[in-house]
């Protein structure tokens, strides 16, 4: 196939497979990064154990305090200091109060904390002039270092020139802070219970301190209520004396006013007013009597027109003893007369006498009735006269009542003042007596429900726990580091990675030859070990190259790479040696005019090369060198040129290519790297196919992609990618399952 008939290459873009990290791949990553994981686990675990050994063992004692929402009802009175609420904010406020600096400072003085080296750093390290910035398990270890080193590294603060008073104040503050750091106060869920925990280097000291904190809190609450109650009682006593004087003054003013205005009754009524009231009542009663008498008189007059018999029905007449006696006598005479008439007849003298006596009785009855009627009329007149007299008396008394009204208004005002003062005094007096009874029943609104005992074991973790935690954390950290290293590792190692990252087929993985004799080259090793893994890999690459276009196998192949030292020259020479062993006529052209490398691998002496031929200074047969050992010919580079790109793109180069295609079955061109120079771009259109070399685990994706972009720009046709210098032992650890793993695992199939 001539250069003119070479089809134009298709744009080849890399393909990225969107897939998650499966378990198998994860295990492979951990296996090949096991060194990082083991180093991390070992280092962190050792540091954790050392930290556990350096850590001072501490003990935590716990006490429980409950806010009591119940109130005592022994004395049903309102307290001076109200009890606590039971909402969350109240409980949280008490938590803050227990751990407040005021409470702890007072308690520190009572417990002698300022003289305890555990809390007072000045007593623990009296000779140290700097303040350590690091506390914890490494503090004792760091204290052995020079103070200048500690200050320089920031592990300690520089000493400050202060006066003695300032030093004591700072030590005081530091001790209080150290003391408060050991106390932890937390509410127990949504209950009324508050948990107090104190951590100290001594178990008994931790229990003593936490119990002291709990009892001090309860005592403080009770003392506060007692103090406020006593203060209120003292104020009430003083106020009662003032109110007593005010009541006495107000009541004295009322009594004096009564005496001045002749008001002696308890109702505050003057004599004129009382007299007027009595007269009015008497007048009202008499008027009622007069009205009743007048009505009765009118009734009697009406009855008299009907005769005395009708008048006899008047109640006064009926009730008259005289009338009753006369009527009884009249009844007796009538009975006697009736008896005599039946015996003697009407002419009997006794009957006549009885009739005369009856007439006399009737006259007496009529006279008595007249007298009674006259008496009723006289009583009515007397009543009328009395009414007139009383009405006149009312007129006389009323003249003095206007002044009495003013007196009454003033008196009621004075009495109201006196009543108000008396009521206030009685209220305060009652409250004072209640408080006096209540003081003996005052209780705190909280109580200790569980005291602390010295803990049996330390609360701080020991070296074993530190080691276990460190091992677990380091294992996770090592795994994370392994995944991060894998994630940021852009090296290409497998055929699958090449195809996914670069979008081109991987034609082979060429192992790194590590056992060469002194002065032996890789192609010589291939010739001496035709059954080696290296020889098989080169043959596989060549076979894949031929299968890239089965109908028209490439006869001109350009071998290139991204950067130097990726093994392209070694691969080119080995390809030629491998093809020559199969009986083909092979030509190797060293087209790297800037840094030729074929001579280094072949090690043959010659005087002229490609530059001299292209410059027209020598004939082709004069510059072609035949390697009898390898069995192929090659065009070396003996001298450099100032314009390598122009020389490679010249007509003479194209004519050379055409002539060599007629004389050789396979032409392999070793070109310069793609990045940095443009020589390879010129040769890209000249050849049938290109082999792109990638160094195993060294060439990263971005570099390879940039190089392939240059090839696409030059419209070169890349047959595939060859991974060179593969470390078979490491490659097998990655578990890619490709031919490289086969090379490294099945040694009996190869003679290396």
PyMOL commands that set and color helices and strands:
alter all, ss='L'
color gray80, all
select helices_A, chain A and resi 3-5+23-32+34-54+88-98+101-111+113-115+121-124+139-142+147-152+164-181+203-260+271-304+308-311+315-318+321-343+349-398+401-441+463-488+495-502+522-528+533-547+568-581+598-602+610-614+620-623+644-648+651-663+679-684+701-713+728-734+739-745+747-749
alter helices_A, ss='H'
color red, helices_A
select strands_A, chain A and resi 59-67+131-132+156-157+183-187+193-200+446-450+506-511+556-561+586-590+624-627+632-635+666-670+689-695+718-726
alter strands_A, ss='S'
color yellow, strands_A
deselect
rebuild
show_as cartoon
